[in-house]
């Protein structure tokens, strides 16, 4: 099969990752890591599979077995998908298919080729996944692994993989910058097509089309909050027609080659009310202040404190979030009012969607300015190219 024209990462990037993962495995005595399939959350629940194999996207379910020594194994659901993924990447040669969708059986078979019966096996997604503390591996998959390896020790490898993924390489940051370019086209589409009489559904179609045309990957998360007094965004557009006086809050977390960036736009159909204009200005001022404060070595808890103090001084509430990490999916830290982001500190290579929400004192109205940032040696850099403004159309 001819090579498939998809974005690729270098073999040097593969080797960098494998060295880092194996060093972490050696520290806690892991013989293998199993990364199960899970296409939930817009393909964001199997980031470790993609990190180790580059296989994924378009709703492709994939799993991986990564040994402390030797070549890893990737698993896809159907035999007819194997040749495609062999031609679409150059990292993994051993690609297998499940037998009629039995993932546990396929992972157990691959694990038996890499590890002995008394192996110590880390499972990425066993527990403590960001936003999914119960884990993302299915009970049937876990049962199949334990039944096939009754003397093995199965331990959680979620944190191990997350902490390695959190610090991005130059190649990863380049993909996030490319994702941000896709996100910017969504923002531009909102500005162009949001008019009274246009349905939310039609506007959403233009946003998605702009994303795909610019090289974006699906599935993607597009959120919209539209009305006279919106306070939150929602996962689906309605068929309601936009009206003069509506305020639109649009948040698009999209992907290029699996790597995510966000576009956050605020639009008013006609002059916005003074309360929304004031809240947006407070959020934008806070964004600029935090962008300057986002430096290596600064605790995320301090940034959360600055957000809270800024909103309190403006007579507003800092809620519900200041932002979160970005990458292949389930990236921390999350930042909540009064929290400490699990004690994490800003590092070079962190990528983050900075979106310090401004909420009215009574909690009824909210809006935010936001953009993707990357942390470098001398501070943080905003990736988006669109002007950050409350656009009036």
C-alpha positions in Angstrom: 0.0 0.0 0.0 1.3 3.5 -0.9 2.1 5.8 2.1 -0.9 7.6 3.4 -0.8 11.4 3.3 -1.2 12.2 7.0 0.9 14.4 9.3 3.9 12.5 10.7 6.3 12.9 13.6 9.9 12.1 13.2 11.7 8.9 14.3 13.8 11.1 16.6 10.6 12.2 18.3 9.6 8.6 18.7 13.0 7.7 20.2 12.8 10.7 22.6 9.4 9.5 23.9 10.4 5.9 24.2 13.5 6.7 26.2 11.5 8.9 28.6 8.7 6.4 29.1 11.1 3.5 29.7 13.1 5.5 32.2 9.9 6.2 34.1 8.9 2.5 33.9 12.3 1.5 35.3 11.8 3.7 38.3 8.7 1.8 39.4 9.6 -1.6 38.0 7.1 -1.9 35.1 7.6 -4.6 32.5 4.9 -3.3 30.2 2.4 -0.6 29.8 -1.1 -1.3 28.4 -2.9 1.6 26.9 -6.5 0.6 26.2 -8.8 1.9 23.4 -11.5 4.4 24.2 -12.8 6.9 21.7 -14.9 8.9 24.2 -14.7 12.7 24.5 -14.0 13.3 20.8 -11.1 10.8 20.7 -9.6 12.3 23.8 -9.7 9.3 26.0 -6.9 7.3 24.4 -4.1 9.9 24.3 -1.4 7.4 25.5 -2.1 5.1 22.6 -1.5 8.0 20.1 1.5 9.2 22.1 3.2 5.8 21.8 2.1 4.9 18.3 0.8 8.0 16.5 -2.2 5.9 15.5 -5.6 7.5 16.0 -8.0 10.2 14.7 -11.3 10.1 12.9 -12.8 8.0 15.6 -10.2 5.2 15.2 -10.3 2.9 18.2 -6.7 1.8 19.0 -4.8 0.2 21.9 -1.1 -0.3 22.6 1.1 -2.7 24.5 4.5 -1.0 25.2 7.2 -3.2 26.7 10.3 -2.1 28.7 12.4 -3.6 26.0 11.6 -4.4 22.3 9.1 -3.1 19.8 5.6 -2.1 20.9 2.4 -3.6 19.5 -0.6 -1.5 18.3 -4.1 -3.0 18.0 -7.0 -1.7 15.9 -10.5 -3.1 15.8 -10.8 -4.6 12.3 -8.3 -6.5 10.1 -9.2 -4.3 7.2 -7.8 -1.3 9.0 -4.3 -2.8 9.6 -2.8 -2.0 6.2 -4.0 1.6 6.3 -2.3 2.3 9.6 0.9 0.5 8.6 1.0 3.0 5.6 0.0 6.0 7.7 2.8 6.0 10.2 6.4 4.8 10.5 6.7 4.2 14.3 5.1 0.8 14.8 5.4 -2.3 12.6 3.5 -4.7 14.7 -0.1 -3.8 14.2 -2.8 -6.3 14.9 -6.6 -6.5 14.9 -9.1 -7.7 17.4 -11.2 -10.8 16.8 -14.7 -9.4 16.4 -14.0 -6.5 18.7 -12.7 -8.5 21.7 -10.2 -5.9 22.9 -9.3 -7.7 26.2 -8.4 -10.9 24.3 -6.2 -8.9 21.8 -4.4 -7.0 24.5 -3.8 -10.2 26.5 -2.4 -11.9 23.5 0.0 -9.0 22.7 1.0 -8.8 26.4 1.8 -12.5 26.4 4.3 -11.8 23.6 6.1 -9.2 25.6 5.8 -10.1 29.3 6.0 -13.2 31.5 3.2 -14.5 33.7 4.4 -12.6 36.8 4.9 -9.3 35.1 4.3 -5.9 36.6 2.0 -4.2 34.2 1.0 -0.6 34.2 -2.5 0.3 32.7 -2.9 3.8 31.4 -6.4 4.8 32.3 -6.9 2.4 35.2 -7.9 5.3 37.6 -7.4 9.0 38.2 -7.9 10.1 34.6 -8.5 13.8 34.4 -12.3 14.4 34.4 -12.8 10.6 34.7 -11.5 9.6 38.1 -13.1 6.2 37.8 -10.8 5.4 34.9 -11.4 4.8 31.2 -10.5 1.1 30.8 -13.5 -1.2 30.5 -14.3 -3.8 33.1 -14.4 -6.5 30.4 -10.9 -5.6 29.2 -9.5 -5.5 32.7 -11.1 -8.9 33.5 -9.6 -10.5 30.4 -6.2 -9.3 31.3 -6.4 -10.5 34.9 -7.8 -13.8 33.8 -5.0 -14.3 31.3 -2.3 -13.3 33.8 -3.5 -14.4 37.2 -0.1 -13.9 38.8 0.7 -10.5 37.2 0.5 -7.2 39.2 -1.7 -4.7 37.4 -1.0 -1.1 38.6 -2.0 2.3 37.5 0.2 4.1 34.9 -2.1 7.1 34.2 0.0 9.6 36.1 3.2 8.3 34.7 2.1 8.8 31.1 0.3 12.1 31.8 3.4 13.7 33.4 5.6 12.7 30.4 3.0 13.9 27.9 2.5 17.2 29.7 5.9 18.6 28.7 5.8 19.1 24.9 8.6 18.9 22.5 9.3 21.3 19.6 7.6 19.0 17.2 4.5 18.7 19.4 4.3 22.5 19.9 4.5 22.9 16.1 1.4 20.7 15.8 -0.4 22.6 18.5 0.4 25.9 16.6 -1.0 24.3 13.5 -4.1 23.3 15.4 -4.4 26.9 16.6 -4.4 28.1 13.0 -7.4 25.7 12.5 -9.1 27.2 15.6 -8.6 30.7 14.3 -10.5 29.8 11.1 -13.4 28.8 13.3 -13.3 32.1 15.0 -13.2 33.9 11.7 -16.2 31.9 10.5 -18.2 33.0 13.6 -17.4 36.6 12.8 -18.4 36.2 9.2 -21.6 34.2 9.5 -23.2 35.1 12.9 -26.1 37.3 11.9 -29.7 37.7 12.9 -31.9 35.2 11.1 -29.1 32.5 10.7 -29.9 29.4 12.7 -27.4 28.1 15.3 -27.3 24.9 13.3 -26.2 26.7 10.1 -23.6 28.7 12.0 -22.2 25.5 13.5 -21.9 24.0 10.0 -19.9 27.0 8.8 -17.6 26.6 11.9 -17.0 22.9 11.3 -16.5 23.4 7.6 -13.8 26.1 8.2 -12.1 23.8 10.6 -11.9 20.9 8.2 -10.9 23.0 5.2 -7.9 24.3 7.2 -6.6 20.9 8.0 -8.5 20.1 11.3 -9.2 16.6 12.4 -12.6 15.3 13.4 -14.2 14.5 15.8 -13.8 17.9 17.3 -15.4 19.7 20.3 -17.4 22.8 19.3 -19.3 24.5 22.1 -21.8 27.3 21.7 -23.7 29.4 24.2 -26.2 31.8 22.6 -28.9 34.0 24.0 -29.7 37.3 25.6 -27.9 36.3 28.8 -25.7 33.2 28.3 -23.6 31.9 31.1 -22.5 28.6 29.7 -21.7 26.8 26.5 -23.4 23.6 25.3 -22.4 20.6 23.2 -25.0 20.9 20.5 -26.5 23.7 18.4 -30.2 24.1 18.3 -32.3 25.1 15.2 -33.2 28.4 16.8 -32.5 31.5 14.6 -30.2 34.1 16.0 -31.8 37.3 17.0 -30.6 40.9 17.3 -29.4 41.4 20.9 -28.0 37.8 21.2 -24.6 37.2 22.7 -22.6 34.3 21.4 -19.9 32.5 23.4 -18.1 30.0 21.1 -15.4 27.6 22.4 -13.8 25.3 19.9 -11.3 22.7 21.1 -10.1 21.2 17.8 -7.2 19.0 16.7 -4.5 18.7 14.1 -2.8 15.3 14.1 -4.4 14.7 17.4 -3.0 17.8 19.1 -5.5 20.3 20.5 -5.8 24.1 20.6 -8.8 26.3 21.4 -10.6 29.2 19.8 -12.7 31.3 22.2 -14.8 34.0 20.7 -17.4 36.4 22.1 -19.8 38.1 19.6 -22.7 40.4 20.2 -25.4 41.0 17.6 -25.7 44.7 18.2 -24.2 46.6 21.1 -23.8 44.3 24.2 -25.2 45.2 27.6 -22.9 47.1 29.9 -22.6 44.1 32.2 -21.3 41.7 29.5 -18.9 44.3 28.2 -17.5 44.9 31.7 -17.2 41.2 32.4 -15.4 40.6 29.1 -13.0 43.5 29.7 -12.3 42.0 33.2 -11.5 38.6 31.6 -9.3 40.1 28.9 -7.4 42.2 31.4 -7.0 39.1 33.6 -5.7 37.1 30.6 -3.1 39.7 29.8 -2.0 39.8 33.5 -1.8 36.0 33.8 0.0 35.7 30.4 2.8 37.8 31.9 2.8 35.8 35.2 2.9 32.4 33.4 6.6 31.7 33.8 8.6 28.5 34.5 8.7 27.8 38.3 5.5 29.6 39.2 3.0 27.4 41.0 -0.4 27.1 39.3 -1.9 27.8 42.7 -0.4 31.3 42.5 -2.0 31.9 39.1 -5.3 30.7 40.4 -5.0 33.1 43.3 -4.2 36.0 40.9 -7.3 35.2 38.9 -9.5 35.1 42.0 -8.1 38.4 43.3 -8.5 40.1 39.9 -12.2 39.2 39.7 -12.9 40.0 43.3 -11.5 43.5 42.8 -13.8 43.9 39.8 -16.8 42.9 41.8 -17.1 39.6 39.9 -16.6 35.9 40.7 -13.7 33.8 39.4 -15.7 30.8 38.2 -15.8 28.1 36.9 -12.2 27.8 35.5 -9.0 29.6 34.6 -8.2 27.0 32.0 -6.5 23.6 31.6 -3.6 21.9 29.8 -3.7 21.0 26.2 -2.2 18.1 24.2 -3.5 14.8 22.9 -6.3 14.6 25.5 -7.0 14.5 29.2 -4.2 17.0 29.8 -3.8 18.7 33.2 -3.7 20.7 35.2 -7.2 21.8 35.7 -7.6 25.1 37.5 -10.6 25.7 39.8 -11.4 28.6 42.1 -9.3 28.3 45.3 -7.6 25.1 44.0 -3.9 24.3 43.7 -3.9 22.3 40.5 -2.7 19.2 42.5 0.4 21.2 43.5 1.7 21.5 39.9 4.2 24.1 38.8 4.6 25.8 35.4 7.3 24.2 33.3 8.9 24.9 29.9 6.9 23.0 27.3 3.5 23.3 29.0 0.7 24.1 26.7 -2.4 25.6 28.2 -5.8 27.1 27.3 -5.9 30.3 29.4 -9.5 31.4 29.7 -10.1 33.2 33.0 -13.9 33.2 33.3 -15.6 36.3 34.6 -18.9 35.5 36.3 -21.4 38.0 37.7 -21.7 38.2 41.5 -25.1 36.4 41.4 -23.7 33.6 39.0 -26.4 34.3 36.4 -24.1 35.6 33.6 -20.6 34.7 32.5 -18.2 35.3 29.7 -14.5 34.9 29.0 -11.6 35.8 26.8 -9.1 33.1 26.1 -6.4 31.6 23.9 -3.9 28.8 23.7 -0.5 29.6 25.2 2.9 27.8 25.3 5.4 28.2 28.1 9.0 29.0 27.0 12.2 29.8 28.8 11.4 33.5 29.2 7.6 33.2 29.7 4.4 32.3 27.9 3.5 33.0 24.3 0.0 33.3 22.9 -0.5 31.2 19.8 -3.7 32.6 18.3 -3.5 35.3 15.6 -7.0 36.8 15.9 -7.6 39.9 17.9 -9.0 39.1 21.3 -12.1 41.3 21.5 -15.8 41.3 22.1 -16.8 41.5 18.5 -20.0 43.5 17.7 -21.7 42.6 14.4 
